[in-house]
Each structure stands twice: as structure tokens, then as C-alpha cells.
Amino acid sequence: MNPVTLSIAEQGRLLRAGEISPLDLVEASLARIAALNPQLHSVTQVFAGEARARARQLAAQPPGGPLWGIPWLAKDVLATRLGRTTCGSKLLEDFRSPYDATVVERLEQAGAVLIGKTNMDEFAMGSSTENSAFGPTRNPWNPDCVPGGSSGGATAAVAADLAAFALGTDTGGSIRQPAAFCGIVGLKPTYGRVSRSGLVAFASSLDQIGPCTKTVEDAALVLAAIAGEDRRDSTCLRQPVPSFDAALAAGLRGLRVGVPRDFVARGLDPAAAEDFAAVLDALRAAGATLVDITLQRAPACIAVYYIVATAEASANLSRFDGIRYTRRAAGARDVAAVYEQSRTQGFGDEVKRRILLGTYVLSSGYYDAYYLRAQKIRTLIRRDFEQAFAVCDVITMPTAPGPAFKFGERTADPLQMYLSDVFTVPANLAGLPAISIPTRVAAGLPLGVQFYAPPLGEPVLLRAARGLETVLEFERLGLRGAA
């Protein structure tokens, strides 16, 4: 068996037993990328020479922890000294970061081997990875379908076994939704659990970095390596990092699982509705107690999210002006023209749309009517979850309203595209940890279900996800490629 098709835990056991070397894994990943990436376009930069050198360096040392010698990929919104940090945008296509993001540093310290960077919707704005300035990524289950977004490059790469894991970012579901579309595990940690230092900001109060993996156990291993206090990020929590994998074996028996039936019933695809009903039956059969809950303000989450997120994007992206480290328009005759022409030429349509929306809701006369009201409702959304968690340990709902859709199907209707995130954005607005796991395949495309947990509730979140994963025994995608 090609070792790159194995999970992190399985690869780690082979490495520590001396049956394979870090260089063997790197070569297997590079061969897999060469064979499959021309069709998928999930990896936009490959660091072959640097990865081989790093693997040889590790091979000269005693084996380390669970991520030692494991190849991985970074979403191209994370700053890396290797290669470029483009954020999927023409505006940054030549930008080279002078430093690594904190999460990149921590994975380096853990012995993981960075082998490349993955495609993404420009500045993480999108639900399909169709908004990348460098072309779309294709879903490995069906190349005619999108992989989801904005971390579609990362999730497609893991689903196709190009690397054991990848790091993505989740602002409104951008790890979990593409994870469901690609049939893998996607974890969004509690806001502040993982440092955002070195993450190019989209919406600062919503963005979180998290792992895209093949199994729940792998997600726990990666989270343990990247979580924890970082004084370079003032929003990073000063909380100890627990043993995330300690609760994995506890199972579902006795777990109280909240089900927001009224919210879930809105706009669910028939296949997804059938799948979710089967998941509830599986949870009940495994010994979990299902508790009906009400999330009163959940239907307002999409509206609130797209006010808050676009407002913060408008502020964050104002720094990209053609003056400092971004691409500058040629022929501009004064400073105002540099700003206007550089941003017009450099930003894509979706980014421009969100900047305009954000500027509008922050403008005089509209701030109180839109932005301030959205923040008040956001507080009420958080309180709804506090009340729900008083009677349940975790909450479950589908990850997306249906399976992956075809290219071009929703690009002409932004509202329909935004509704792809209807079940994921509540976790970001409330700052909660959430995880998506694959459930089954319908008409050749995977479906997923997610769990939410209270703030800093990653142990019980992972317990629930691992318990359901064990019951469902989802069969992962097997792609032909490098031997």
C-alpha cells in the first residue's frame, strides 16, 4: 500500500517502527501530487527540494512525536517563509513573507514536513474555490463538482491523499463545508484556541485555523500541536492545552446530543435529510440521548454573518493599496490613482462585492441600522447556545444543505452560494468549536454531519465525532495515482 494513503496515526507507527523513513513519505506525497494535481489543481506551490532536505535532516535524528516526519500542506492564506503567500489573489501573487505563521512554526517544531501550499477562494471569500485568481480546484470525487470553500484546495488534497493533512481556515464554515463536500474530517477550534498570528485576516472576530484530516484521531493530533497561548496574538486564549486524544475512546453512550430540528428542517436537500435521519438513528443506537433544542435566532445567522464578516473584511483589506507589499498598477499618475487602479486590477469580483457591502454597512447613517444591530443579534445567538448547552453536551446538524454542486451552478446567484454555509456560520458567530465528519456517499458524492460543543469543549467534541465515526465506518475515496 502507498504509505501516503494512510492516516497520520498509521504513518507515525510505521515511522517509529523504522519500516519507512520521512523521505519515503515525502517522495510518496510528491509523486502523488505529480500524478493527480494536474487534474485537481488543489496544490498551487510545491516545495520539493526543501521538503526532501527537511526529511533527510529528520532521518538523522531519533523519531519524535506523532507528527514527526509527516508531510503536510498549508492553505495559502498562512504566512510561510517558503514560497509565496498569495491568498489566491493577483494582488499578492509575488508576495514573499519574511516570517512563518505561529501554526507553521509549531508544526515545524513537531517535526512535520511542509511540502506545499493549497488553492483557495481569494482572501478566503467563497464557498466553492471558484474565486481563486489562479483557477478553480476540482472535487476528487467528481471533477465536474466544486470541492467547497474557501479551503477547497486543502480538503481536496487530503481527500486525494496528496498529504496526510492540511491546515485550513474557517471564517463561516470554510473548513467544515469543503470537508463535507470532499469526504474528510474538518475541525474548527474554539475562537482563540489557536493563534491567528501569521494568518492574513478576512474577518478578525470570526477567523480560526484548523486541521483538515482523514480521521478524527488525526484531527486531535494536529490540534494538540498547533493549539495554545501565543503572545503575538492578543486574541489567543491563555488556556492549557488538554490531551485531546484522551477522550476519543469514551464512545457515545451517555452523551446528550442536542438536535435543533426546526432549524435543520429549513432548505435541506432530500439526500441530506435522509442522511441526517440515519445519523440520528445511529447516535441513538450507540447509546447517545437525543435532546430536542431550539436555536431561536439561528435563521438570522446568515444575515448577521454577512454584515459582520463584510464589515471586518472592508477594514482588513484596506491595507492592500498598491503602495506597500502588494502589486502596483502601472501608469497611475497620483496616489489616488494608485489605490484605485491597483485594487480594481488586483481584487476579484467576490472580494470587491464584500468590500462594497462592508463599507456600506459601516457608513454614516447605516452603521446603527445594520452593523450595530447585527452585533446585538450576535450576542443573542451566543446566549441561545448557552441555553442549549445547559441541557446537552454537544449539538449535531448537517454540515451543508446538500452534497457538492457543479461548477458555475451558483456563481450567478451570490445568495444561493452564501446559503451553502447556513449550518456552519453559527459556530463562528458564537466562537464555538465544531467538527464535520463524513457520513455516507449519495449519488457518488459524500455527505457530512457536524457537532458543536461549548467554548473550549474540544475534548467532548472529539469524543462525539470519534464515536460516530466508529459507528458509521465511512469508506474513504480511493484514487488511482502514483504507485
C-alpha positions in Angstrom: 0.0 0.0 0.0 1.2 3.5 -0.8 2.0 5.0 2.7 0.6 8.4 1.7 -2.9 6.9 1.7 -2.6 6.1 5.4 -3.7 8.3 8.3 -1.3 10.3 10.4 -1.5 7.8 13.2 -0.8 4.9 10.8 2.1 6.7 9.1 3.5 7.6 12.6 3.5 4.0 13.7 5.4 2.9 10.6 7.9 5.7 11.0 8.6 4.9 14.7 9.0 1.2 13.8 11.6 2.1 11.2 9.5 0.5 8.4 9.5 3.7 6.4 11.5 7.0 6.6 10.4 10.6 6.4 12.0 10.8 3.0 9.9 7.8 1.8 6.7 9.7 2.9 7.8 12.9 1.2 8.6 11.1 -2.0 5.3 9.3 -2.0 3.4 12.6 -1.5 5.4 14.4 -4.2 4.7 11.5 -6.6 1.0 11.6 -5.7 0.9 15.4 -6.3 2.6 15.0 -9.7 0.1 12.3 -10.7 -3.2 13.8 -9.6 -2.7 17.6 -9.1 -2.8 18.5 -12.8 -6.4 17.4 -12.8 -7.4 18.6 -9.3 -5.4 21.9 -9.1 -5.6 21.7 -5.3 -1.8 22.4 -4.7 -0.5 25.7 -6.1 3.1 25.6 -4.8 5.3 22.6 -4.2 8.4 22.8 -2.1 10.1 19.6 -3.3 13.7 20.4 -2.6 13.1 21.9 0.8 10.9 19.0 1.8 13.5 16.4 0.8 16.2 18.3 2.7 13.9 18.5 5.8 13.1 14.8 5.6 16.8 13.9 5.4 17.5 16.1 8.4 14.8 14.4 10.4 16.0 10.9 9.4 19.3 11.7 11.1 17.5 12.3 14.4 15.7 9.9 16.7 11.9 9.6 15.9 9.8 12.3 17.7 6.2 12.8 18.5 3.0 11.9 16.5 3.6 14.4 13.7 7.3 13.6 13.3 8.2 13.1 9.6 4.6 13.6 8.4 4.1 15.6 5.1 1.5 18.4 5.2 0.1 21.3 3.2 -0.8 24.9 4.2 -3.7 26.9 2.8 -2.2 29.8 1.0 -3.6 32.4 3.5 -1.0 31.3 6.1 2.4 33.1 6.0 5.3 30.9 5.2 8.9 31.8 4.5 8.9 29.1 1.9 7.4 30.1 -1.4 4.8 32.9 -1.8 1.8 33.8 0.3 -0.8 34.8 -2.3 -4.2 34.4 -0.6 -5.4 33.3 -4.0 -5.2 36.9 -5.3 -3.4 38.6 -8.1 -2.7 41.5 -5.7 -0.3 39.2 -3.7 0.8 36.9 -6.4 4.5 37.8 -5.9 4.4 38.4 -2.1 7.0 36.5 0.0 6.6 36.5 3.7 9.6 37.2 5.9 8.3 35.0 8.7 6.2 31.9 9.4 2.8 31.9 10.9 2.8 30.6 14.5 1.0 27.4 13.5 3.6 26.8 10.8 6.4 27.2 13.4 4.7 24.8 15.8 4.3 22.1 13.2 8.0 22.6 12.3 8.8 22.1 16.0 6.6 19.0 16.0 8.7 17.5 13.1 6.1 17.8 10.4 7.3 18.4 6.8 5.7 21.3 4.8 5.6 20.2 1.2 3.4 22.9 -0.4 0.5 25.3 -0.3 -3.1 24.9 -1.4 -5.5 26.7 -3.6 -8.3 28.8 -2.0 -11.0 31.3 -2.7 -9.4 34.8 -2.9 -8.8 36.1 0.6 -10.9 33.2 1.9 -14.1 34.7 0.5 -16.2 32.0 -1.1 -17.8 28.6 -0.7 -16.6 26.8 -3.7 -12.9 27.6 -4.5 -14.1 29.1 -7.8 -12.9 32.6 -6.8 -9.2 31.9 -6.9 -7.2 34.1 -9.2 -5.2 31.0 -10.2 -8.2 28.9 -11.3 -10.6 26.6 -9.5 -9.9 23.3 -7.7 -11.9 20.2 -8.6 -13.6 17.8 -6.3 -11.7 14.5 -6.3 -15.0 12.5 -6.1 -16.4 14.2 -9.2 -14.2 16.7 -11.2 -17.4 18.4 -12.5 -18.2 19.5 -9.0 -16.7 22.1 -6.6 -14.7 21.0 -3.6 -16.4 23.6 -1.4 -14.6 26.6 0.0 -12.7 28.6 0.9 -10.4 25.8 2.0 -11.3 23.6 -1.0 -7.7 23.2 -2.1 -6.7 21.8 1.3 -9.7 19.4 1.7 -9.4 18.1 -1.9 -5.7 17.5 -1.4 -6.3 15.4 1.8 -9.2 13.5 0.2 -7.0 12.6 -2.8 -4.1 11.6 -0.4 -1.7 14.2 -1.6 -0.7 14.7 2.0 -1.6 13.3 5.4 -3.2 16.5 6.5 -3.5 20.2 5.7 -4.3 23.4 7.6 -7.3 25.4 6.5 -9.1 28.4 7.9 -12.7 28.6 9.0 -14.5 32.1 9.0 -18.0 30.9 8.4 -17.5 27.2 7.7 -14.6 27.3 5.3 -13.0 24.1 6.7 -16.2 22.2 7.6 -18.2 22.7 4.4 -15.4 21.7 2.0 -14.5 18.8 4.3 -18.1 17.5 3.9 -18.0 18.0 0.1 -14.7 16.1 -0.1 -15.5 13.3 2.4 -12.9 14.1 5.1 -12.8 15.5 8.7 -12.6 19.2 9.2 -12.2 20.8 12.6 -12.8 24.5 13.6 -11.4 25.1 17.1 -12.8 27.5 19.7 -12.1 31.1 18.8 -8.8 31.9 20.4 -7.7 28.2 20.9 -5.3 28.5 18.0 -3.1 31.6 17.3 -4.0 33.7 14.3 -0.5 35.3 14.1 0.6 35.0 10.5 -2.9 34.4 9.2 -3.9 37.0 6.6 -7.1 38.3 8.1 -10.5 38.2 6.4 -12.8 38.8 9.4 -10.8 39.0 12.6 -13.5 38.1 15.1 -14.5 35.0 13.1 -11.3 33.5 11.5 -9.9 30.4 13.0 -7.2 28.0 11.8 -7.9 24.3 12.0 -6.9 20.8 10.6 -8.2 19.0 7.6 -7.6 15.3 8.2 -8.6 11.8 7.2 -9.8 10.8 10.7 -10.9 12.3 13.9 -7.9 10.9 15.7 -5.7 12.8 13.2 -7.6 16.0 13.9 -6.9 15.6 17.6 -3.2 15.0 17.0 -2.8 18.1 14.8 -4.9 20.3 17.1 -2.6 19.3 20.0 0.4 20.5 18.1 -1.0 23.9 17.0 -3.1 25.0 20.0 -2.1 27.1 22.9 -1.2 30.6 24.1 0.7 32.9 21.8 1.7 36.4 22.9 1.9 37.5 19.3 -1.9 37.2 19.1 -3.9 39.2 21.6 -7.0 37.2 20.9 -5.3 33.9 21.6 -6.6 32.4 24.9 -4.2 31.7 27.8 -5.6 28.3 28.4 -3.7 25.0 28.9 -3.9 22.5 26.1 -5.5 19.3 27.2 -4.8 15.8 25.9 -7.3 16.0 23.0 -7.0 12.3 22.2 -7.7 11.1 25.7 -11.4 11.2 25.3 -11.6 9.5 21.9 -12.3 6.1 23.2 -15.1 7.1 25.5 -17.8 6.4 22.9 -21.3 7.8 22.6 -23.0 6.1 25.4 -24.4 8.5 27.9 -23.7 11.6 25.7 -26.5 14.1 25.4 -26.8 15.3 21.8 -28.9 18.3 21.1 -30.9 18.4 17.8 -32.3 21.7 16.5 -35.0 20.1 14.4 -36.8 23.3 13.4 -33.6 24.9 12.2 -32.3 21.8 10.3 -35.7 21.4 8.5 -35.1 24.6 6.5 -33.9 24.0 3.0 -32.3 20.6 3.4 -31.6 18.5 0.3 -33.6 15.2 0.3 -30.4 13.1 0.3 -29.0 15.2 3.2 -32.3 15.0 5.1 -32.3 11.2 4.7 -28.7 11.0 5.8 -29.2 13.2 8.9 -32.2 11.0 9.9 -29.9 7.9 9.6 -27.2 9.7 11.7 -29.7 10.4 14.5 -30.7 6.7 14.5 -27.1 5.7 14.7 -26.5 8.0 17.6 -29.5 6.7 19.5 -28.5 3.1 18.8 -25.0 3.7 20.1 -26.3 4.9 23.4 -26.5 8.7 23.0 -29.5 10.5 24.3 -31.1 12.9 21.7 -32.4 16.1 23.2 -34.6 18.5 21.1 -33.4 22.0 21.4 -34.4 25.4 20.0 -31.9 27.9 18.5 -34.3 30.8 18.2 -32.0 33.2 16.3 -30.3 30.6 14.1 -32.3 31.6 11.0 -30.8 35.1 11.3 -27.2 33.8 11.3 -26.6 34.2 7.5 -27.7 37.8 7.5 -25.8 38.6 10.7 -22.7 36.8 9.4 -22.6 38.7 6.1 -22.9 42.0 7.8 -20.2 41.3 10.4 -17.9 39.5 8.0 -18.0 42.0 5.2 -17.6 44.9 7.6 -14.4 43.4 9.0 -13.2 42.5 5.6 -13.6 46.1 4.4 -11.4 47.2 7.3 -8.8 44.4 7.0 -8.4 44.7 3.2 -7.9 48.4 3.2 -4.2 47.7 3.8 -3.9 46.3 0.3 -3.5 49.5 -1.6 -0.6 49.1 -4.1 1.8 51.2 -2.0 3.5 48.7 0.3 3.7 45.0 -0.4 1.0 44.5 -3.0 1.1 44.6 -6.7 1.0 48.2 -8.0 -0.9 49.2 -11.1 1.4 50.6 -13.8 0.8 54.1 -15.2 -1.0 55.6 -12.3 -0.3 59.3 -12.1 -1.0 60.1 -8.4 -1.6 58.3 -5.1 -5.4 58.2 -5.5 -5.0 56.5 -8.9 -2.5 54.0 -7.5 -5.1 53.0 -4.8 -8.0 52.8 -7.3 -6.3 51.1 -10.2 -4.3 48.6 -8.1 -7.3 47.5 -6.2 -9.5 47.4 -9.3 -7.0 45.2 -11.2 -5.9 43.1 -8.2 -9.2 42.2 -6.5 -11.6 39.7 -7.9 -15.4 40.2 -8.2 -16.3 38.4 -4.9 -13.8 40.4 -2.9 -15.0 43.6 -4.4 -18.6 42.7 -3.6 -17.8 42.1 0.0 -15.7 45.2 0.4 -18.5 47.3 -1.0 -21.1 45.6 1.3 -18.8 46.1 4.3 -18.1 49.7 3.5 -21.9 50.3 3.1 -22.9 48.8 6.5 -20.2 50.8 8.2 -21.0 54.1 6.6 -22.7 57.0 8.3 -26.4 56.6 8.6 -26.3 52.8 8.1 -23.9 51.7 10.9 -26.7 51.7 13.6 -29.3 50.1 11.3 -27.0 47.2 10.1 -23.7 46.7 11.8 -24.7 47.6 15.4 -28.0 45.7 15.1 -26.1 42.6 13.7 -23.7 42.7 16.7 -26.6 42.8 19.1 -28.2 39.8 17.5 -24.9 38.0 17.5 -24.9 38.3 21.3 -28.4 36.8 21.4 -27.2 33.9 19.2 -24.4 33.2 21.7 -27.0 33.2 24.5 -29.2 30.7 22.6 -26.2 28.3 22.5 -25.5 28.9 26.2 -29.1 27.9 27.0 -28.9 24.8 24.7 -25.7 23.6 26.3 -27.4 23.7 29.7 -29.3 20.6 28.6 -26.9 18.8 26.2 -23.2 18.1 25.8 -22.9 18.6 22.1 -25.2 19.7 19.2 -25.5 18.0 15.9 -26.7 19.2 12.5 -25.8 18.6 8.8 -22.7 20.3 7.7 -24.2 21.6 4.4 -27.7 21.6 2.9 -26.7 19.0 0.4 -23.7 17.5 -1.5 -21.2 19.4 -3.7 -22.7 21.3 -6.5 -21.5 21.7 -10.1 -19.1 24.4 -11.3 -21.0 27.6 -12.3 -24.2 26.4 -10.7 -24.3 29.2 -8.1 -21.8 31.9 -9.3 -24.6 34.0 -10.8 -26.6 34.0 -7.6 -24.5 35.0 -4.6 -27.3 34.5 -2.2 -27.7 30.8 -3.1 -23.9 30.5 -2.7 -24.0 32.1 0.7 -26.7 29.7 1.8 -24.2 26.9 1.5 -22.9 28.0 4.9 -26.3 28.1 6.7 -25.4 25.4 9.1 -21.8 26.3 9.7 -21.8 30.1 10.3 -23.5 29.9 13.8 -20.3 28.3 15.3 -18.2 31.2 14.1 -20.6 33.9 15.3 -20.7 32.2 18.8 -17.0 31.4 18.9 -17.7 27.6 19.4 -15.6 24.6 18.4 -17.2 22.5 15.6 -16.2 19.4 13.6 -17.5 17.9 10.4 -17.1 14.2 9.7 -18.1 12.3 6.5 -21.2 10.1 6.8 -22.0 8.3 3.5 -21.9 8.7 -0.2 -25.1 9.6 -2.2 -25.0 9.6 -6.0 -21.3 9.5 -6.0 -20.7 12.4 -3.7 -20.0 12.4 0.1 -22.3 14.0 2.8 -21.2 15.2 6.2 -22.6 15.9 9.6 -21.2 18.2 12.3 -21.1 18.6 16.0 -20.9 21.8 18.0 -19.5 21.9 21.6 -19.3 24.7 24.2 -16.3 27.0 24.2 -13.1 25.1 24.9 -15.2 21.9 24.6 -12.9 20.2 22.1 -12.5 17.0 24.2 -16.2 16.2 24.2 -16.5 17.4 20.6 -13.8 14.9 19.5 -15.4 12.2 21.7 -18.7 12.6 19.9 -17.1 12.8 16.4 -14.9 9.7 17.0 -17.9 7.8 18.4 -20.0 8.4 15.4 -17.0 7.9 13.0 -16.6 4.4 14.6 -20.3 3.6 14.1 -20.5 4.8 10.5 -17.3 3.4 9.2 -17.2 5.7 6.2 -15.3 4.3 3.3 -12.8 6.9 2.1 -12.1 7.8 -1.6 -9.5 5.6 -3.3 -8.0 7.3 -6.3 -5.5 5.8 -8.6 -2.3 7.7 -8.9 1.3 7.3 -8.1 2.3 3.8 -7.1 
